[in-house]
Amino acid sequence: MKDISHRPLETMETGILSSPAFATIEGIETRKIYPSGHKFFAQGQPASGVYLLYAGGVQLSITDGDGGELVLGLATPGNILGLSATVSGKCHEETAKATAACQAGFITGKDFLHFLGSHPEAAFRIVQVLSDRVAIAFEQLSSIQRGGHRRAPQ
């Protein structure tokens, strides 16, 4: 399983965001503790917002064409869950399920997009995060193909 470590706003605590931007995040998020096994969202479900993971771990997986589960990686503190679906306005590409008790802040899609429009440095950082995720996906696909895991044509 590949660690997909993405830093919160990637990572908020390292000072990537300005103080006003960080204060805005704190004002629009709702923090909660989620139990182990909690499903944040499911593959194919419309996005309602993003989760900023502060503590715990979240398994990201997809269901393949045969109905089997393929684990994509583990989100760790600092990761943003539901980012690409929220920004694109599309459905979630994966399922996110807590592997342990988690603390996460939830920001509605509307509030998150408004935040990005008001804070260009955060919007630029999100572009970088999404680009990193695309690169990781290509790397994973490439390693599957090199490993001989391609399915035979039908």
C-alpha positions in Angstrom: 0.0 0.0 0.0 1.5 3.3 -1.0 1.4 6.2 1.5 -0.3 9.1 -0.5 0.8 11.7 2.1 -0.6 15.0 1.1 0.0 17.8 3.6 -3.3 19.8 4.9 -3.6 22.7 2.7 -0.9 20.8 2.5 0.2 21.2 5.4 -1.6 24.0 7.1 0.6 23.7 10.2 3.8 24.3 8.3 2.8 27.8 7.5 2.0 27.4 3.8 -1.1 29.4 4.3 -1.1 33.1 5.4 -2.5 33.8 8.9 -5.7 35.3 7.4 -6.2 32.2 5.2 -5.7 29.9 8.1 -8.1 31.9 10.2 -10.7 31.6 7.5 -10.3 27.8 7.4 -10.7 27.6 11.2 -13.9 29.7 10.8 -15.5 27.6 8.1 -14.6 24.1 9.2 -16.5 21.9 11.6 -14.2 19.5 13.5 -15.4 16.2 14.8 -14.0 12.9 16.0 -15.0 10.0 13.7 -14.9 6.3 14.9 -12.9 3.6 13.3 -14.8 2.2 10.3 -16.5 5.5 9.6 -17.1 6.0 5.8 -16.4 9.6 4.9 -17.7 9.1 1.4 -18.2 6.3 -1.2 -17.0 5.9 -4.8 -19.6 7.4 -7.1 -21.3 9.5 -4.4 -21.6 13.2 -5.2 -19.1 15.4 -3.3 -20.5 17.6 -0.5 -17.2 19.1 0.7 -13.7 18.3 1.9 -12.3 16.8 5.1 -9.0 18.0 6.5 -7.5 15.1 8.4 -5.9 16.1 11.7 -5.5 12.7 13.4 -6.0 9.0 12.5 -5.8 7.2 9.2 -8.2 6.7 6.3 -8.0 4.0 3.7 -8.7 5.0 0.1 -10.0 2.3 -2.2 -12.0 1.7 -5.4 -14.2 -1.1 -6.5 -12.9 -2.7 -9.7 -15.1 -3.9 -12.5 -15.4 -7.4 -10.9 -16.7 -5.9 -7.6 -13.4 -6.4 -5.8 -11.8 -3.8 -3.6 -8.5 -2.2 -4.7 -6.7 -0.3 -2.0 -5.2 2.9 -3.4 -3.4 4.1 -0.3 -3.7 5.5 3.2 -4.5 9.1 4.0 -2.6 10.4 7.1 -2.9 13.5 9.2 -2.4 16.5 6.9 -4.3 15.0 4.0 -7.4 16.6 2.4 -10.1 14.0 1.6 -12.6 14.6 -1.2 -10.5 17.3 -2.8 -10.7 16.5 -6.5 -14.4 15.6 -6.5 -15.2 18.9 -4.6 -13.2 21.1 -6.9 -14.4 19.4 -10.1 -18.0 19.2 -8.9 -18.1 15.5 -9.9 -18.6 12.3 -7.9 -16.0 10.8 -5.7 -13.5 8.6 -7.5 -12.8 6.5 -4.4 -14.2 5.4 -1.0 -12.6 6.9 2.1 -13.0 4.8 5.3 -11.4 5.4 8.7 -8.9 2.7 9.8 -8.8 4.2 13.3 -10.5 6.9 15.2 -10.0 10.2 13.3 -10.2 13.9 13.9 -11.2 15.8 10.8 -12.5 19.2 9.9 -15.3 19.3 7.3 -15.8 22.3 4.9 -18.8 22.3 2.6 -18.0 22.5 -1.1 -19.5 25.9 -1.5 -17.5 27.3 1.4 -14.3 25.6 0.2 -14.6 27.0 -3.3 -15.4 30.5 -2.0 -12.3 30.2 0.2 -10.1 29.2 -2.8 -11.5 32.2 -4.7 -10.7 34.5 -1.8 -7.2 33.1 -1.1 -5.1 32.8 -4.3 -2.1 31.3 -2.4 -4.4 28.4 -1.2 -5.8 27.9 -4.7 -2.3 27.7 -6.2 -1.4 25.2 -3.5 -4.5 23.1 -4.3 -3.4 23.1 -8.0 0.0 21.7 -6.8 -1.6 19.1 -4.6 -3.9 17.9 -7.4 -1.0 17.8 -9.8 1.0 15.6 -7.3 -2.0 13.3 -7.1 -2.1 12.9 -10.9 1.6 12.1 -10.9 1.2 9.5 -8.1 -1.7 7.8 -10.1 0.4 7.6 -13.2 3.3 6.2 -11.2 1.0 3.5 -9.7 -0.4 2.6 -13.1 3.1 2.3 -14.5 4.2 0.1 -11.7 1.2 -2.2 -12.2 2.0 -2.5 -15.9 5.7 -3.2 -15.2 4.7 -5.8 -12.7 2.8 -7.8 -15.2 -0.5 -7.2 -13.6 -2.3 -6.1 -16.8 -5.5 -8.0 -17.5 -5.6 -10.0 -20.7 -7.8 -8.6 -23.5 -11.2 -10.2 -23.6 
